[in-house]
Amino acid sequence: MSQDNLAKLECSQCKRANYFSTRNKKTLKNRLEMKKFCRHCKKHTMHKETK
């Protein structure tokens, strides 16, 4: 995986980075948002892309 295509996903409640995902910068102009499981909160929360 290329470093410039990686996106770090952060939990919107506890603010911890839990996941890394790839994205296509040509087709996706805005930041990624996914509902993922946070093992620190122990529930499904919204995860947003950070810098």
Secondary structure, 3 states (H helix, E strand, C coil): CCHHHEEEEEECCCCCEEEEEECCCCCCCCCCEEEEEECCCCEEEEEEEEC
